[in-house]
Amino acid sequence: MKKILICFMIFISILTLTNCNKKVDYSFSILGSDTVEEECYINLTTDIDYEETISWESSDESIAAVINGKVNGIKSGEVIITAKTKYYETSKKITVTPSIIEVTIIGKNVLEVAEEYTFTYELSKQTTKEVSWESTNENIV
């Protein structure tokens, strides 16, 4: 009985030492674009291939905020977005760029004296910014 116990302990020791030499890589990466425009968003994911709870953080919430991998660009600048699991974390630099929105004015090119006319416009993308109108010569229009 004593010999069986000793053999069993040796077997467990060898098994333990063999498994200690195996390298296990639990690192992961953040996938997705590294730029986002102001007042727009991008979705980030990870390459984790197992079920894991991930928490997301931004290094500066005034530049970009992140919730569940959705990064909202707030103002131009750079931030570090971090994804954390229970034991590991990884980061990605995100650049927030100015949002360029093209405005197309729709309407007549020539108006009659004292004619009232309402112009309309189309935007190249949706925005939360308001559109305002101004004239280069308010004596005419």
Salt bridges, closest charged atoms under 4 A:
GLU37 OE1 - LYS125 NZ 2.50
GLU57 OE2 - LYS84 NZ 3.34
GLU78 OE2 - LYS93 NZ 3.91
GLU115 OE2 - LYS108 NZ 2.46
